[in-house]
């Protein structure tokens, strides 16, 4: 049983059943690189999907109000790498790093909420969730079995990444004060550290290094705080 706690227990949420005339094929909605985002979990719904072939799958749909959104990025070998979190960076100009200027840092991988919805919203799935979604949220799907290791509360901060440019989740993590504390990986261990933890750890090291650089060196970026 999933462990999402709220005043109204999750187990009391009605399971909404839908029978599709054709095949249920999540992979059809998973092309593209996908997105990485932080946001606030505002509500959930439960769904049982059956199709013409007789298959039946159960999902939680998480309604998340996004705050920071970026495209996932991969190297030529297909290994996931850090996105460009900001299209600008701070470069020190003053004595003992007392002032700085902002300059371009190449193409940003940041997305607007409108760009996010254009990527992940699919008409077949919106027909099942659009009437349930709180204002300003985007619906993300995760198999019921993948939610079993999660401990989330409605209103909690979450970090997630999608499987391609669609609403199906590859990983879901709980955020506390901007730090990943619990996460759930589809196809991996059920709890552990998100890849973004490693990114942020490297950035902490870069900040420490920047503090002892000579005048004129680039200041540390603060992408997630923009």
C-alpha positions in Angstrom: 0.0 0.0 0.0 1.3 3.4 -0.8 2.1 5.7 2.1 0.9 9.2 1.1 -0.6 10.9 4.2 -3.2 13.6 4.3 -6.4 14.5 6.3 -8.4 12.2 3.9 -6.5 8.9 3.8 -5.3 7.9 0.3 -6.8 4.5 0.7 -10.2 6.2 0.6 -9.6 7.6 -2.8 -11.9 6.0 -5.3 -10.3 4.0 -8.0 -11.5 5.3 -11.3 -11.8 2.6 -14.0 -11.5 3.2 -17.7 -11.8 0.7 -20.5 -10.0 1.7 -23.8 -11.3 0.6 -27.2 -7.8 0.0 -28.4 -4.4 -0.9 -26.8 -3.0 0.8 -23.7 0.6 1.6 -24.7 2.4 4.1 -22.4 5.5 3.7 -24.6 3.7 5.6 -27.3 3.9 8.7 -25.2 7.6 8.4 -24.2 9.5 9.7 -27.2 12.0 12.5 -26.6 14.5 13.3 -23.9 12.0 14.0 -21.1 11.9 16.7 -18.4 13.3 17.2 -14.9 11.3 19.4 -12.6 10.7 20.5 -9.0 7.2 21.3 -7.8 4.5 20.9 -5.2 2.2 17.9 -5.0 -1.3 19.2 -4.6 -3.5 16.1 -5.2 -3.5 12.5 -6.4 -6.0 10.2 -8.1 -6.1 6.4 -8.6 -6.9 4.8 -11.9 -7.4 1.3 -13.3 -6.9 1.1 -17.0 -8.0 -1.9 -19.1 -7.9 -2.3 -22.8 -9.3 -4.3 -25.7 -6.5 -6.9 -25.3 -7.6 -7.7 -21.8 -4.6 -6.1 -20.0 -5.3 -4.2 -16.8 -2.9 -1.7 -15.0 -3.3 0.5 -12.0 -1.7 3.9 -11.6 -1.5 6.9 -9.3 -1.8 10.2 -11.0 0.1 13.0 -9.2 -1.0 16.6 -9.8 2.0 18.7 -9.4 2.3 22.5 -9.6 5.8 23.0 -11.2 8.3 25.6 -10.1 11.6 24.7 -11.8 11.5 22.9 -15.1 14.3 21.7 -17.4 14.8 19.4 -20.3 16.8 16.2 -19.5 20.0 16.1 -21.3 22.1 13.2 -22.6 25.6 12.9 -24.2 26.1 11.2 -27.6 26.5 7.8 -25.9 23.1 8.2 -24.2 24.4 8.8 -20.7 22.4 11.4 -18.8 24.3 14.6 -18.0 23.6 17.9 -16.2 21.3 20.3 -18.0 22.2 23.9 -18.4 20.1 25.1 -15.5 20.3 28.8 -16.4 20.9 30.8 -19.5 23.1 33.3 -17.5 26.0 33.1 -15.0 27.5 35.5 -12.6 31.1 36.6 -13.2 33.0 38.6 -10.5 34.3 42.0 -11.5 35.1 43.8 -8.3 37.9 43.7 -5.7 37.8 40.5 -3.6 34.7 39.4 -5.5 32.7 42.4 -4.2 30.7 42.8 -7.4 29.7 40.8 -10.4 28.1 41.0 -13.8 25.7 38.6 -15.5 26.6 37.2 -18.8 25.2 34.6 -21.2 26.0 31.0 -20.6 24.8 29.3 -23.8 21.4 27.9 -24.5 19.3 27.2 -21.4 17.5 23.9 -21.0 14.9 25.6 -18.8 11.2 25.3 -19.9 8.2 27.4 -19.1 5.1 25.8 -17.7 3.4 26.3 -21.1 6.3 24.5 -22.8 6.1 21.7 -20.3 2.4 21.2 -20.9 2.9 21.2 -24.6 5.4 18.4 -24.2 3.8 16.1 -21.6 0.0 16.6 -22.0 -1.5 13.8 -24.3 -5.2 14.0 -25.4 -5.9 10.3 -24.5 -4.6 10.8 -21.0 -6.0 14.3 -20.4 -9.5 12.8 -21.0 -9.0 10.8 -17.8 -7.4 13.5 -15.6 -8.2 17.0 -16.8 -11.4 17.4 -14.8 -9.6 16.2 -11.6 -6.5 18.5 -11.9 -6.3 21.5 -9.5 -5.6 24.8 -11.1 -2.0 25.3 -12.2 -1.0 21.6 -12.0 0.2 19.0 -14.5 -0.8 15.4 -14.2 2.0 12.8 -14.0 1.4 9.0 -14.0 3.2 6.4 -12.0 2.4 2.6 -11.6 0.8 1.8 -8.3 3.6 -0.7 -7.5 6.2 2.0 -7.9 4.6 4.2 -5.2 5.0 1.6 -2.5 8.3 2.9 -1.2 7.3 6.5 -1.1 6.4 8.6 1.9 4.7 11.8 0.7 2.2 14.3 2.0 0.0 16.4 -0.1 1.6 19.9 -0.2 5.1 18.4 -0.1 7.9 19.4 -2.5 8.8 16.8 -5.1 11.4 16.3 -7.8 10.6 14.2 -10.7 11.8 13.2 -14.1 9.7 11.8 -16.9 10.2 8.9 -19.3 10.5 10.9 -22.5 8.2 13.8 -23.4 5.2 12.4 -21.7 3.5 12.3 -18.3 4.9 8.8 -17.2 7.5 9.1 -14.4 10.9 7.5 -14.4 11.7 8.7 -10.9 10.0 10.6 -8.1 11.7 12.1 -5.0 10.7 14.0 -1.9 12.2 17.4 -1.4 12.8 19.0 2.0 14.4 22.5 2.0 15.5 21.9 -1.6 17.3 18.6 -0.7 16.2 15.1 -1.9 15.4 13.0 1.1 13.5 10.0 -0.3 13.2 8.8 -3.9 11.7 6.1 -6.0 13.2 4.9 -9.2 11.3 2.9 -11.8 13.5 0.0 -12.8 16.0 0.7 -10.0 16.3 0.4 -6.2 13.1 1.7 -4.6 14.9 4.2 -2.4 18.2 6.0 -2.8 19.8 9.2 -3.9 18.7 11.1 -7.0 21.2 11.8 -9.7 20.6 15.5 -9.0 22.1 15.0 -5.5 25.4 14.3 -7.2 25.0 17.4 -9.3 24.2 19.6 -6.3 27.1 18.1 -4.3 29.5 19.1 -7.1 28.1 22.6 -7.1 28.7 22.9 -3.4 32.3 22.0 -4.1 32.5 24.5 -6.9 31.2 27.3 -4.6 33.9 26.5 -2.0 36.5 26.6 -4.8 35.2 29.9 -6.2 35.6 31.6 -2.8 39.4 31.2 -3.0 39.8 32.0 -6.6 41.7 35.1 -7.7 39.9 38.3 -8.7 38.1 38.1 -12.0 37.3 34.4 -11.9 33.7 33.3 -12.5 31.4 33.2 -9.5 29.5 30.0 -8.7 26.1 29.6 -10.3 22.9 29.5 -8.3 20.7 27.8 -10.9 18.0 26.3 -8.7 17.7 29.5 -6.8 17.0 31.7 -9.8 
